[in-house]
Amino acid sequence: MENIALNNIPQEPWVYFFKDKKDIVLYIGKAKNLQKRVAQYFAAGSVWKQDMMQKAEKVDFIVVQNESEALYLEDNLIKQHLPEYNNLLKADNSYTYLKITKHEYPEIYLTRKKIPDGSTYIWPKHNTQELKKLLQYLRQILQRRGCKNIQFKQKKLCSDYYFGLCKGRCALADLGSYQPITAAIASFFKGNTKPIEQEIRQKMKNAIDQQHFERAGKLRDILLSLQAFTEQQTAVIASPITGHILEIREIWERRVYVVLYLYQGKVIDVIRQKINKSDYDKESLLANLSATYNSFTPLDDHYVALTKKLKKAEAEEINKFLQRCFESFVVSTSFEKENLLNDLLSTLQTRYQFENFPYRMELLDISHLSGWRASGGISCLLWGIPYFKGYRRYKISSKVKQQDDYAALKEVLIRRFLSDKEATLPDIFILDGGKGQLHVIKELLEEEPAFQEIFDKVVFVWLGKWAARKTTNIGKQKFWEDITEKIYSFDASLKIKEIKIIYDDADKLLIKLRNEAHRFANAYRQKQMSKEWK
C-alpha cells in the first residue's frame, strides 16, 4: 500500500480498517487520534504489521464519539469479520457494561453480557478497575445500595449502613424514592456529570462549614477523579432489535448507501458503498439491496428491515450514528480517485458560484453577551476536514463600542488579512451574518487600499440566518416565503446576490464550519470573562 496524505486524516477518535484489493477486511483497529495511529504504519522503519501492509490496498474508518464507543464498535466488527491480522477479541468476550437492574431498588454492577431482561445497559470505559472506583465513589456520595438481592431480601442492616455507604432501605421505611439515585447514576455514565459534581461541591461546603476539613479534602479528591475519568457516554440500544437499516444519499454524480446490521440491539456491522448514478437508479439500487439483505420498507429518510419498531430515543441515536458513518466514509474516500469530499466541494462551488474552488474555507463569528465582552472566532476547513491550525481567536479592542457588531467585524477582518501578511489566505471566507454586514467589506475597500488585493484573491460570502436562526423554523413558511438560510455574495459590480441553502451533505459542511466558529468564539469569550471575575 502506497503512503497516503496523512494530513487529510482527522485527529479524532475512529475505528479504522485496512482492506485488500477485494475489499476484504484485513485488520480492524481503534484510535483516539486517528492521524497519529495511521501515521505509525507508514513511518520510516516501521515494523507495525508490515506483512499486512503488503496486502492492504485501502484504509477506511468510521467516526465515533469517544474512545468508549470505539472500543465497543471495534469489538463487534472484529467478531463479525474475523480479520486475518486481529489476534484479540475474536472469542466471545467483550467490554464491560454498567448494568442497572429493573427493580424498585435496583442493583448496579459491571457485567460483560447483555441479555434482554429489561435492565438498563450503559457503555463504560474499558478500564474496569477505574470504573469500579467510580462506582465506589458514587456510593459515598449517593448512598446507593451495594448488596446482592439475596442479602437485601433479608432486611437486615449491614456494615455499609454503619459506615455511611447506604441508607438501609432494606430495613428502614419512609426514606423517599430511590428513583432519583438510579436516574442520577444512569445520567452520570451517559455524560451528564453536573448534578453529581454539584452534589459533591455542596457536601464539600457543608464539611468546611462544620470544620471537617479531612472530609472536604476527600470529597475534593473524588471530584477531581470523576472529572478526569468521565466523558460523554453512549447508551446501548435497550431493545433487543435485530435487522438492517439502510440510508441512500446522492453526492454529485454518485449514490452513497450505508447499511447498519443490528443484532440484539448492537451494531455489529456497517456496510458502505458508492456507485455512479448512471449504473443504478434509486429504485433498482433499493431492489438489489432488499434482495441482498432483507425487504426494506421506508421510514422517514431511510429504510428499515427490523424485528421491532425503534423507539424515539433509539431512532435519534441511530440517525446520529448514520450521519457519522456517512461523514467518515466521505473523508475516507479522500485517498481514492473517486473522492467524495472533492464532489461535495465541487457541489458548493457550482451551487453558490464561487470563483475559487473551496479547498480552504474559513468562517468568522463574533460572540458577545448582550453586546458586552465581544470576541471573534475563526474556524477552518481544509479539503472539507477541520484544520485546527487554521483556527484563530480575537479579543475585540476596548475602543469598539458595545453592541457594535460591525465595528467588531471590521477590526477582526483587518487583523486577519492586513496585520498578518504572512498568513495563508483562504479560498472562501464566510461571515456569519447577513446583508447588513456587506457594507463592512465595501468600507474596507474604500478605506484600506491593501484590502483590494485581498478581495481579488479571496471570495467573501455571508451565511445569513434570519428567521431560520432557530432550526425548528427551517422548512416552515411565514408570510408566504420559505424559512431557510441563505448565502449572500457580491457579483462583479458589487451588487448583492443570494442563494437559498438546501441542507444536503454539501451544505452541511458550511453548517459544521459555522457551528465550530460559534463554539470557538463563545469558548474564548467565556475564558476572557472568567479572567475578569477572578
Buried (B, 14 or more C-beta within 10 A) or exposed (E): BEEBEBEBBBBBBBBBBBBBEEEEBBBBBBBBBBBEBBBEBBEEEEEEBEEBBEBBBBBBBBBBBBBBBBBBBBBBBBBBBEBBBBEEBEEEEBBBBBBBBEBEBBBBBEEEEBEEEEBBBBBBBBEEEEBBBBBEBBBBBBBBBBBEEEBBEEEEEBEBBEEEBBBBBBEEEEEEEBEEBBBBBBBBBBBBBEEBBEBBEEBBEEBBEEEBEEBBEBBBEBBEBBEEBBEEBBBBBBBBBBBBBBBBBBBBEBBBBBBBBBBBBBBBBBBBBBBEBEEBEEEEBBBEBBEEBBEBEEBEEBBBBBEEEBEEEBBEBBBEBBBBBBBBBBBBBBBEEEBBBBBBBBBBBEBBEBEBBBBBBBBBBBBBEEEEBBBBBBBBBBBBBBBEEBBBBBBBEEEBEEEBBBBBBBBBBBBBBBEEEEEEBBBBBBBBBBEEBBEBBEBBBEEBEEBEEBBEEBBBBBBBBEBBEEEEBBEEEEEEEEBBBBBBBBEEEEEEEEEEBEBBBBBBBBBBBBEBBBBBBBBBBBEBEEEEEE
